[in-house]
Amino acid sequence: MKKHLLIFLLNILFMLSLQAQTQGQAVPRIAPITRILFIFDASYSMTGMWGTKTKMEVAKSVLIPFIDSVSKIPNTELALRIYGNRSPVPPQDCGDTHLEVPFGKNNVIEILNKITNVTPRGTTPIAYSLELGAQDFPHDSTARNIVFLITDGIEACDGDPCAISRELQKKGAILRPFIIGVGSDIDFNKVFNCAGDVFTAYSQDEFLPILNAAMQKALMTTPLQVYLLDVYKKPTETDVPMTFFDAASGFAHYHFVHSVIRPGEPDILFLDPLVRYKIKVHTMPPVYSEEIDLDAGKHTIVKINAVQGFLELPRPLGFPHNIDCIVRQANDLHTLTTQRTGEKRKYIVGEYDLEVFTLPHTYFYGVRIKPGESTTLTIPQPGKVTFSRTQQGFGAIYLNRETDYEFVVNLEVAPKGNEVFLLQPGKYVVIWRNKNENDTEKSVTKYFEITSGGSVFITLK
């Protein structure tokens, strides 16, 4: 048995070392803590025979050296919850589940002593143990919270382990539990597959290898490549941020900027296989993957359509600085992003509406972004209007549409010298009144026209 445990520990350390070398940006500088809660069945059924020994005797002989080995794995903390060990049956006590040893450093001796001295007595409240077990983990959003449930039976109270497990995973309290069934004719996979990853030891000799296999799956990561597909279904799109969310809880687990090893060959990531993911690729607008189930150790390729083209907004002549532009998806009033003139940006292919912050605003509707191509929009060169006045006053410029007048900009009440505005080509009117003039009919109205590169001088008095 010591030989098997040594091999197990060496395998784990080798995998952790290999992953740290190969993951690159996928591994944080400080690896997250893995917290493993062992939920141990000490119900009366564990006094039943399993070969030549009771199930409890076999469990103790295997678990004690196994947990001792697991405690030596770097960045790992352990805790122990036991059910069925305090209240004998009959009567049935469905609340007989207790955190015997909380998470902490250097607590393995205490855990081993508890297991050594436990006596099976009571019933099997699996669902309630899972529910309380989720509260045994410290509040730490960066940690991997893993449950190892070791049992020889099924739920004996009124709880639903599957419903509890799903709810806890959805809340992000725990990752998908590992359920180790021992020494029984029960089809554990059929009963508990909806609650977690099930491993069954039908004989004493299978128990340790089953525990090793489950723990290796819990601690290893899985290789994955994200193919961002172009219009030809080739993985050539890249250099875009992406976030990996827990599909059940919505929590973000990883953030990366997509990269390629060589053209058409995306970089390989190593992810926690215990999480079901949904990927959000932060293109403009974002694109998403379907929900992803990873098989531990099995290379996975995720393909996401991310066909993009470019939008270019050269700065028009006559402007001393770049101008902001709101970009919306066609026929959608929600702002997608802002882009400045002088910039060239990537967008998912499709149609867009743009609002450029000229005076007045310039609109482009149904701008089509084509795969791999650059769409360039030309903003007309503005003209200049200068207002000269010696008095304070109230007024504004309006776009003259003959049957309507649209607001463009207010004039300053108390200007410092002449007021100059850069306006897009078109017909305008300025309406103004001296601040000291109470006679409304003495308001001033001036019509004028702006041409590209032209200049107009207007005196207000």
N, C-alpha and C positions, 0 to 999 in steps of 0.2 A: 504493500500500500504506500509506503514512503517513497518508493521509486515512482509510482504513478503521480503522486503529489508533486514531487520534484520536477517531473517532466511538465506537468501542468503549469507550475509556477514559471519555469523557464520559457515555456511557450508564450505565456502572457507577457512577460518582460520583453521577449523578442518582438512580439507584435507591437507593443507600445513604442519600443525604440524605432522599429521600422517605419511606423506611421509618422512619428515625429520627424523623421528624416525626409519622408516623401511628400508630406502634406503641404509643405511650403506655407502659403498664406492661410490655408485652411485651419492651421493649428495656432491658437493664441499663444502669446509668450508664456502665460501661466495657464496650464491646462486646468479645465474645470474639475472640481472635486466630484468623484463618484461615490455616492452614499448608498450602501446596500443594507436594506432592512430584511433580516431573516425572520419570517413568521413561521413558528415551529408548532406542529400539531402534537399536543400532549393529552389528547382525548383518550378515553378508556380503551378505545379500539386499538391503540398502539401497544396494548399488552398482548395482542394476538401474536401467534407464532408466524415467523417468516423463515422457513427452512428450519434450522436447528436452534434459532434464537428468537426472542420476541422482536417485533418491529422496532420498539424503542431501543433495545440493546444494539441492533444493527445500525440504527440511525445515529446513536451516540458514537459508535466505533468509527463511523465514517465522517460524521459532521465535525467532530472535535479536531482531528488533524486537518480537515479540509478548510475550516474557518480559520485555523491558525495560519495556513498557507496564504489564504486570501488577504489576511490582515497585513501581509508583507508587501502587497502590491502598492506601488507609489500612488499617492493622491487618492487614497481610498479610505473611507470611514465606514464603520459597521455599527449595527444596533440589533437588538434581539427582542422580539415580541413573542410570547407564548400564549396559546389558548388551551383551555381544558385542564389546567394543572392545579387549580385552587379549589374548585367546587366539585365534589363527587356526584355521580349520577347513580340512582335517582336522588333528588329531583333534578330536572334539567335547568342549568343556569346559562342562558344565552348571552350573558354579559361577562362571562369568564374569559376575558382576554386582557392581557396586561403587557405594557412595555417594561420588560425586566431590566434591560440595559440600554440607556439612551445613546445616541451618537456622541462620539468623542474620540479623542486621540488616546492610544495606549489602553483601550478598554477590553482587549481581546481576552485577557486572563479572566475578567469578570464574566464575559460571555461564555467562555468555556466552562467555568465553574457552575453557572446556571444550568447549562445543558447537562453537565455531569450529574447534578443533583436533582433534576426534575423527575417527577413521578406522574405517570398518566392517570387521570382521575375522571375527567368530565366529558362535556359534549363538544360539538364542532361548529362554532359560530364563524364560518369563513368570511361571509360578507361583512359582518360587523368588525372583524379583525382587519380586513382591508380598509374599511372606512376609517377606523381609528389609526391604522398604520400610516395613512397618508398624513396624519397630523403629527406623527413622530419625527418627520423630517424638519430640520431648521428651515426658516424662511430664507431662501437663497435662490434667486432666479437663474444663477449661472451653473448650479449643480445639476448632476444627473441623478435623479432619485429612482432607485431600482428596488423592487420587491422580489424576494425569493420566498415563495410559499411552499412549505414541505408538508405534505399531508398524505394520510392513507385512506381518506374517505371524502365524502361529499358534504355539502351544506346540510346541517342537522337542525338548524333553526329556520326562521321564516325569511331570511335574507336572500337576496339575489346577487351572487358574486359578479355575474356578468354586467348587470346594470350598474352596480357600484363601481366596478373597474372602468367601465366606459365613462361614467360621470367624472371620476377622478382624473382620467386621462384628458378629458375635455377641458377640465379646469387647469390642467398643467401641473397637478399635484404630484403625479408619478408618471413614469414611463410604463409601457406595456409590461405587466408583471410576468415573472417566470414561475410557473407552477410545476412542482416536482411531485409526481404521484409515486407512491412506494407500496410494494407488497400487497396488492389487491387485485381482484378480478374486475374491478370497475374500469370502464372505458373512459379514462381521464380526459383524453383528447375530445371525445364527444361531449363530455360534461363541461369542461373548462376552456375549450378553444375560444369561446366568445369572450373570455375574461383575460386571457393572456397567452403567452407561448408555453405550450405544455410539453413536458418531458416525463416519460414513464419508465421507472425501474421495476421490471417484473421479477427480478431475482436479486439476491444480495450482491452478486458479482457485477451487476449492471449499475448499481447505485452510484459508486464513485465516478465511473466514466460518464454517466448521465449528468452528474453535478459539474464535472469538468467541462463538458460540452456546453452546458447552459451558461456557465460563468465565462467561458471564452466568447460566446455570442454576446453576452452582456457587456464585455469590456472591449471588444474589437470594433473597428470602424470598417466601413464598406466603400469601395471605390465607385465613383460616379462621374460621368461626363455630361455636360449640358451642351446639346447641339442647337445653336441658334441658326435656324434655316433661312437661306435666302430664297429668291424666287425660283431657283432651280432645285430647291430642296437639298442644297449643300450647306454644311455647317461653317459658313464663311463670316457670318455676322459675329462681332465681338466687341470688346472694350466698352461694355455697358454694365453698370451695377446691377446686382440681383440679390434678393432676400429669400431665404428658406424659412417658411413658416410651418409650425406644427398644425397640420390640417384639422386636428381635433380641438386644440385650445386656442389657436390663432397666435400663439407666442412666436416671436422671431428667434430662431436658433443660430443662423449664420448670415453673415453679410459678406459678399465678395464682389470684385469687379472682374467680369468674365475676361478670360485671356486664352490664347492659343499657344501650343507648344511650337507648332509650325502651321502654315496655311492649311485650313480645313481640318486641323486636329486640335480640338479644345483640350485645355489643361484638365488633369484628373484631380478630383476632390475626394476627400475621405470623410464620410459622414457617419453619424450615429445611426445604426440600422434599427434602433428600437422606436424611432419616431416615424410617423407617416407624414410626408412633407407635401407642401404645395409651394411652387416657386413663383415669385413675382419678379419678372424681368423689367427693370426700370427704363424701358424704352419710352418714347414719347408718341402716343400714350403707352401705358404699361401693357405687357402681354403676360399670360399665365400658363403654367403647366396644369395638367390634370393631377389628382392626388397620386403620390408615389409611395409604394410599399417596397422597401429594400430587403433583399435577402442577404443576411450577414455573410460577408466575404465574396459575394457574387458581384461581378462588374455590371453596372447598370448604365444605360445610355438613355437620357431624357431628351426628346426632340420637341422643340418649341418653334412655331412659325414666328419669325421676327424680321420679315421683309421690310427693308427701309430704303428711303431715298433722302435727298437733301433739300433744304429750303435756304436760299440765300437772299439777304436783304442788303444790298449795297447802300451805303450812306449817300443820299442825294446831294447834288451840288447845292451850295448855298447855305447848308446847315453847318454851324461851327462845332457841333458835337453830335454824337449818335442819339437816336430816338428810340424809345421803347415801343414795342408792338405786342398786343395781346393776340395769342393764337388759340383758336377754338376748333374743335371738330365741327365739320359742316353741320349746320342746323342745330347746333347745341350751344346754349347760352352760357354754359359753364366754362370758365377759363381753364384751358389746358396748361398753358405756360406763357411766359413772356420771352420775347427775343428782341435783341437790339439790332438796329441797323449796323452794318459792318460785320455781322456774324453769319456763319454758315452752320446750320444745325441739322441733325438727323431726326427723321420722323418715320413712324410706321406708314406704309403706303396707304393712300386714301385721299379724301378731300377735306380741306380746312378753310375756315373763315378767319381773316386777319383784320385787326383794328390798329392802325398806326397812329401814334400820338403826335401827328402834325396838327396845325391849326388851319381849318377844322380837321377833325380826324379823317384819315383816309381809310377806306374799306376795300378789302378784296374778298370776294365770295367764291366758294367752290374751287379753291386753289388745289390742283391735283399734284400729289407727290408720287412719283413713279419709281419703280424698283431700280436702285443703283444710279439713278440720274439726279441731277441738280436742277431744281426749279428756281429761277431767279426772277424776282419781282422788282419792277422799276417804280420808284416813288417820284412823282413830278417835282422838278426843282421849284422851290417857292419864290415868291416875289416879296418885296418889302414895302410896308406902309409906315410912314412917320407922321405922328400927330404933334402939332405944335400948339400950345395954349399957355396962357399966363395966369389963368384962374383955376382954382379947384372946381371940381364938378363931378357929376354922376353920368355914367354912360357905358355903352357896350357896343361891340361889333357883331353884326349878324350876317349870315349868308343869305344873299338875296335870291330867292327862288321864285320871284314874281308874285306867286299867290301865297307865299309863306316866307317867314323869316326865321332862320334857325340860329340859335345862340352860338357864338364862337368863343368870345372872351370879354371879360370886363376891363374897362379902363381904370387906371388908378385914380382914386379920389384926389390925392395930392401928389402929382407927378414931380419927379426931380428932373427937370429938363424935358427934352422931347421923349415921347414914348414911341418905341419901334417894335413892330410885330412882323414876324415871318409868316406869310399866309400862302396856302395853296392856291393855284390859279382858279379864278372864278369871280363872280360879281358879289359885291358886299355893300352894306350900308352901316354907317355909324350914327348912333342916336345919342345926343349928349345935352346936358343942361348945366349952366353955371350954378355952383353951389349957393351963391348969394342971390340968385334970381328966383323970385317966388312966382313969377308969371309962367305957368306951364307952357303957354303958347309960344314962348320964346326959346323953347328947346331947339337944338340945332340938328339937322339931318343932312348927311353928306353921302352920296352914292359914289362908289368907285369900283374899279376893276383891277384885278391883280393878274399879271402875266408872269410866266416862268422867267426869273432873272430880272424882272422889271422893278421899278421903284415908283412909289406914289407919295406925295407930300401934301398933307391936309392941315389947314389951320382951323382950330375950333375957337370961336369967340362969339 
